Amino acid sequence: MSGVAYEIVDVFTDRPFAGNPLAVVYGAEDLATDQMHTLAREFNLAETVFVLPPTDSSATYRARIFTPEGEIPFAGHPSVGAAVTSMRRDLFPPSEVVQECGAGLLPITVRASGSATLTSGTPQLGPPLDPAPLLGVVGLTQDDFAGLPPRLAGGGLDWIFLPVRRDALARIEVDTAAARRAGVTDLSVFSWSPETSEAHARVFIPGTAVPEDPATGSAALGLGLWLVAAGLLPPDGTSSYRVHQGIEMKRPSLLDCTVTAVDGVATLATVTGHVVPIARGEITVPPFIG
């Protein structure tokens, strides 16, 4: 049985065995969706990305992104990881590239140093939410709540953002049943330091094969939209902020971000991170099941 090439990389870190691990697969043009999904389950990482020829002439390449549960339209660490890994494999030089994915055409700046900057898709911002059920999902109390209303936000993939006190992050214990009852599937719990414009975050996908993510580019993008809406970043111009994630998982990650706003409304966000190569090889193509 034939195989396809893959690389394992750590994303949003400048050292190995930190950040968020990612499988990047090449030569999978002839694979069906169920075969890609089977490979993603075999890798059993938060995401596996398949780098394919574009179907849109304005794109540099196409990315199909899978979790162990299924295909998703977009995710940050697969986008950054695929771009840098493809540059290192000489698919294109360090440059401005365009990734085609389920969220549309997304510009990415890829650097020879091994980092990339991803620009968000269309911003989405939901209404304020009741914090009580969200606090219940993560085993925290009203005393842990940081006061500003939780809400959904995203620039390609949407997350619910719940602000809490810094010391509460280490005490989180996710109740999967409570998450199911509350209809919570994608949750970023974070603390914010206005003095340094830095967030410390934990990101959860309750009930999935990888229930906590050590670095989440899409959530970092959405956080910028939330921060502007909450009045914690300026209502006009471009502001920088930084997200620390993965500390409690012993996989520290660093996501450098910007958000641009006009009249109090965020119009786009960016996230930048490094990519560290870990392993490469060939994996057997699973049989077609469809």
ABEGO torsion letter per residue (X at the ends): XBBBBBBBBBBGBABBGBEBBBBBBBGAAABBAAAAAAAAAAAGBABBBBBBBBABAABABBBBBBBAAEBBABBAAAAAAAAAAAAAAGABBBBBBBBBBAAEBBBBBBBAAGBBBBBBBBBBBBBBBBAAAAAAAAGBBAAABAGBBBBBBBAGBBBBBBBBBAAAAAABBBBAAAAAAAGBABBBBBBBBAAAGBBBBBBBBBGBABABBABBAAAAAAAAAAAAAAGABBABEBBBBBBBBGAAAGBBBBBBBBBBBBGGBBABBBBBBBBBBABBEBBBBBBBAX
